[in-house]
């Protein structure tokens, strides 16, 4: 499920963002994205421990951690699609390489061992968190600082306040891209677009193409977060 970004609308909203108050200044008054908005639109938890950790790469780089926790070795020199970008460098992990690795090498069936399924799930979560909830401006790299958070205790990670961290990232990026000369924006700007559609419906698409499912899969739609619906 993907939505097409309305770049004009997002640019207009960032131009009305005030870093001093973390609010949008609109003709009707001030508005802002709240934790409740993030929780309802995305389904991310907003309670629990804060998302904190070190931003320093471990000794030896990220390669040994990826090999130990995810079970595969990421090359550091092999070019990707002739562009010369290594899949792994001192600070980042290549999103295209991860996607290719999953598509070409990951196959889950009834005989797949549980620890292997868990490793595949961690690979998916690294792409989801680093490339979707906390993307950089290139949409090509995942910051290595997310790896320790997603390769530690499985249950504890799921109970952390991911929604709070995502909202903080959106606030920070809006404060950056609202400055003169800014050309790009990172962070989970899809949440801002969904928020605008919900609270300023005159900007929402008239035909959102509902996501239909067969009757026997209706439970899937019912359990989706509000933003996906």
C-alpha positions, 0 to 999 in steps of 0.5 A: 500500500503506497500513497503518492506524495503531494510535494506542493502541499508538503512544501506549503505546509513546511513554509507555515511551520514555526520552529519556535512553537512547533506549530503550523501558522494557518489563517484559522489559527495554529495547528500541529501534529500530536502524539494522538495523531501519530498513534491513530494514523500509524498504530505505533506505540506512544508509551513505553521506553524512549528510543535512545542509544549510541550514535557511535559505530562499534569497533570494526564497523557495522559488518560484524553486527550484521553478520552475527545478528542477521546471518549474512555478510554485507560487502563493503566494496561491491558496486550496486547496479554499476553506480559504485556505491558499496552496500555497507559503509562506515555509517550506513546500510544500502536499502537497494541491497537489502531489498535485493537480498530479501527478494533473491535469497529469502524464502520462508516455508514450513521447513524454515527454522524459527531462528531463520524466520526471526532473522528475516523479520529483523531484516524487514524491520531494519528496512521499515524503521531505517527506510520508512519511519526514519528515512534520510533525504536520499531514500537510499541509505539506512543509518547504522545507528538503528541496527543495535536497536533492532538486533537486541531484545526482540520483545523489549524493542516492540514495547518502546515508544516508537511513535514518540520518536517518529513525531520528534523526527518529523518536528526536527525535520520540519524545523530544518526544511522550513529554513531558507535554502532547504531543498529536501526533507527526510523523516516520515513525511507520509504522516504529515500528508495523512494528517493534512488529509484528515484535519484539512479535508479540502486537500484530501483526494476525492477518490482515495481508491479504498483498499479492498479485500476478499470477505475472508480477509476482512479481518486484515482491513479491520486491524489496519491503522487508521492512516492505512484505511 
